[in-house]
Amino acid sequence: MAKHLLLIAALLCTGYAQADNSKANTPVTPDPDGFTEPLKKLKFNPGLDQREFERSTLNALNIYDPLESWNRRVYHFNYRFDQWVFLPVVDGYRYVTPGFLRSGVSNFFNNLGDVPNLVNSLLQFKGQRSMETTARLLLNTTIGVAGLWDPATKMGLPRKTEDFGQTLGFYGVPAGAYLVLPILGPSNLRDTAGLAVDYTAESAINFLNVSEVSSNHPEIWALRGIDKRYQTSFRYGQLNSPFEYEKVRYVYTESRKLQIAE
């Protein structure tokens, strides 16, 4: 009798092992919503110090965000605006506009953006970058016909962005509270002030007379906004995580530190 029980138990164990092995070898199929269960095969390192793990997690979440409740509402608004308005408009723009024309629009607005890039490079005493940006402006505005083409990049002078928020950080101004701006997305108090200064400086410089013309033709600003979204690869929900807000906040904060330090 005991031998029979041992035999049955052995057969049951073998059956469970086979079932588990077959389940483990089954390829992961997407859920109906398009996600692929990224945590299904997650394995933890048994040698990881739990306190070290907790400290690293808390450091990622420890970003000054006293307006979190408001920021989350704005984040949700941006999510829906992007989903229902912005991306459909961008898709329509992509559908009706030939590729070479979209490239020309992007190059033109990027050329305008090199003006505040140059100003902020000078304010941060970045000599080489200032010279490279000056060369980009000269080449793209002349050979590139007001920036419609980008010969500077093909000649080894890629575009490098600098803004007044970075300039303030360069001089030691703290970032301040994290802030999510309507439509514009992640920011902080320092960078929001920097945006206002960059906009004012660009309007005052009035490069190629674009700012003055745009005051009477708001469709130019609309086109610039559409092009900006067209050039931005980020999509809400692409992180496949219920903690997307925290991840975006952390990545933005750390990336700004790197940009200021470079």
C-alpha positions in Angstrom: 0.0 0.0 0.0 2.8 2.4 0.9 4.5 1.6 -2.4 1.4 2.5 -4.3 1.1 5.8 -2.5 4.7 6.6 -3.2 4.2 5.7 -6.9 1.1 7.9 -7.2 2.8 10.8 -5.5 5.8 10.4 -7.8 3.5 10.4 -10.9 1.7 13.5 -9.6 4.9 15.4 -9.0 6.1 14.4 -12.5 2.9 15.7 -14.0 3.1 19.0 -12.2 6.7 19.4 -13.3 5.8 18.7 -16.9 2.9 21.2 -16.7 5.1 23.8 -15.2 7.8 23.2 -17.9 5.3 23.4 -20.7 3.9 26.6 -19.2 7.3 28.2 -18.9 8.1 27.3 -22.5 4.9 28.9 -23.8 5.7 32.1 -25.7 4.3 35.3 -24.2 1.3 36.5 -26.2 0.1 40.1 -26.1 -2.9 41.0 -23.9 -6.0 42.4 -25.7 -4.8 45.9 -24.9 -1.5 45.4 -26.6 0.7 45.0 -23.5 3.0 41.9 -23.1 3.0 41.2 -19.4 6.6 42.5 -18.8 6.5 41.4 -15.1 5.5 37.8 -15.9 9.1 36.5 -16.1 10.6 38.9 -13.6 13.3 37.3 -11.5 14.8 38.9 -8.4 18.4 38.6 -7.4 18.5 36.6 -4.1 21.7 38.3 -3.1 20.3 41.8 -3.3 20.4 43.7 -0.1 16.7 44.6 0.6 17.7 47.8 2.4 19.8 48.9 -0.6 16.8 48.1 -2.9 14.5 50.2 -0.7 16.9 53.1 -0.6 17.3 53.2 -4.4 13.6 53.0 -4.8 13.0 55.9 -2.4 15.7 58.0 -4.1 13.9 57.6 -7.4 10.6 58.8 -5.8 12.3 61.5 -3.6 11.7 64.4 -6.0 10.3 67.6 -4.7 6.8 67.6 -5.9 4.6 69.6 -3.5 2.0 70.2 -6.2 1.7 66.5 -7.0 -2.1 66.4 -6.8 -2.4 69.3 -9.3 0.4 68.0 -11.5 -1.3 64.6 -11.8 -4.5 66.3 -13.0 -2.6 68.3 -15.6 -0.7 65.1 -16.6 -4.0 63.3 -17.1 -5.3 66.3 -19.1 -2.2 66.2 -21.3 -2.7 62.5 -21.8 -6.2 63.0 -23.1 -5.4 66.1 -25.1 -2.6 64.2 -26.7 -4.8 61.2 -27.4 -7.9 63.0 -28.7 -6.5 66.2 -30.2 -2.7 66.5 -30.7 -1.8 63.1 -32.1 -4.8 63.0 -34.5 -3.8 66.5 -35.8 -0.2 65.3 -36.1 -1.3 62.2 -38.0 -3.4 64.4 -40.3 -0.4 66.7 -40.8 1.7 63.7 -41.7 -0.9 62.3 -44.1 -1.5 65.5 -46.1 2.1 66.9 -46.1 4.8 65.3 -48.2 7.9 64.1 -46.3 10.3 66.7 -47.9 7.9 69.5 -46.9 7.7 68.2 -43.3 11.5 68.1 -43.1 11.7 71.7 -44.4 9.3 72.9 -41.8 11.2 71.1 -39.0 14.5 72.5 -40.3 13.1 76.0 -40.5 11.9 76.0 -36.9 15.0 74.3 -35.7 17.1 77.0 -37.3 15.0 79.6 -35.4 15.7 77.6 -32.2 19.4 77.9 -32.7 19.2 81.6 -31.8 18.4 81.0 -28.1 20.7 78.0 -28.3 23.5 80.4 -29.2 22.6 83.0 -26.6 22.5 80.4 -23.8 25.7 78.8 -24.9 27.4 82.2 -24.7 25.9 82.9 -21.2 27.3 79.5 -20.0 30.8 80.3 -21.5 30.6 77.3 -23.8 33.0 78.5 -26.4 33.2 75.5 -28.7 29.4 75.0 -28.7 28.9 78.8 -29.3 31.1 78.6 -32.4 29.5 75.5 -33.7 26.0 77.0 -33.2 27.1 80.2 -34.9 28.4 78.2 -37.8 25.1 76.3 -38.0 23.1 79.5 -38.1 25.3 80.9 -40.9 25.3 77.8 -43.0 21.6 76.9 -42.6 20.4 80.5 -43.1 22.4 81.0 -46.2 23.1 77.8 -48.0 20.1 76.2 -46.4 17.8 79.0 -47.7 16.5 80.4 -44.4 16.9 77.1 -42.7 14.7 75.0 -45.0 17.6 72.6 -45.4 20.2 71.6 -42.8 23.6 71.3 -44.5 25.3 72.0 -41.2 24.4 68.6 -39.8 25.7 66.9 -42.9 28.9 68.8 -42.4 29.4 67.5 -38.9 27.7 70.2 -36.9 24.7 68.5 -35.2 22.1 70.6 -33.4 22.7 70.9 -29.6 20.0 72.6 -27.6 20.6 75.1 -24.8 17.9 76.9 -22.9 17.7 79.5 -20.2 16.6 76.9 -17.6 20.0 75.2 -18.2 21.7 78.6 -17.9 20.1 79.2 -14.6 21.1 75.7 -13.4 24.7 76.5 -14.6 24.8 79.4 -12.2 23.5 77.3 -9.4 19.8 78.2 -9.3 17.9 75.2 -7.8 15.3 73.5 -9.9 12.5 74.2 -7.4 9.2 72.3 -7.3 8.4 69.8 -10.1 5.7 71.2 -12.4 3.6 69.7 -15.2 2.7 72.3 -17.7 -0.5 72.1 -19.7 0.3 70.6 -23.2 4.0 71.4 -22.7 4.5 68.6 -20.2 7.2 68.0 -17.5 9.1 71.1 -16.1 9.9 72.7 -12.8 9.8 76.3 -11.5 13.3 77.2 -12.8 12.8 75.7 -16.3 9.3 77.3 -16.6 10.9 80.7 -15.9 13.6 79.8 -18.5 10.9 79.1 -21.1 9.5 82.6 -20.5 12.9 84.2 -20.9 13.7 82.2 -24.1 10.3 83.2 -25.6 10.9 86.9 -24.7 14.5 86.8 -26.1 13.4 85.2 -29.3 10.6 87.7 -29.8 13.1 90.6 -29.1 15.7 89.3 -31.5 13.0 88.7 -34.2 15.3 86.5 -36.3 14.2 86.4 -40.0 11.3 88.6 -38.9 9.3 85.5 -37.9 8.2 86.8 -34.5 6.7 90.0 -35.9 4.9 88.1 -38.7 3.7 85.5 -36.2 2.0 88.2 -34.1 -0.4 88.8 -37.1 -0.5 85.1 -38.2 -1.2 82.8 -35.3 -1.3 79.9 -37.7 2.5 80.0 -37.7 2.6 79.3 -33.9 0.1 76.5 -34.5 2.3 75.0 -37.2 5.3 75.3 -34.9 3.4 73.5 -32.1 2.4 70.7 -34.5 5.9 70.3 -35.8 7.3 70.2 -32.2 4.9 67.3 -31.4 5.8 65.7 -34.7 9.4 65.7 -33.8 8.8 64.4 -30.2 8.8 60.6 -30.0 7.4 60.3 -26.5 3.9 58.8 -26.3 1.8 58.6 -23.2 1.3 55.0 -22.1 4.4 53.7 -23.9 6.1 52.9 -20.6 3.6 50.1 -20.0 3.6 51.0 -16.3 1.0 52.1 -13.7 3.8 54.3 -12.3 4.4 56.3 -15.5 4.0 59.7 -13.8 6.8 58.8 -11.3 9.0 57.5 -14.1 8.6 60.6 -16.3 9.2 62.8 -13.3 12.4 61.0 -12.4 13.7 60.8 -16.0 13.0 64.5 -16.6 14.7 65.6 -13.4 17.8 63.4 -14.0 18.1 64.4 -17.7 18.0 68.1 -16.8 20.9 67.5 -14.3 22.9 65.8 -17.1 22.2 68.6 -19.5 23.3 71.3 -17.1 26.4 69.3 -16.2 27.6 68.7 -19.8 
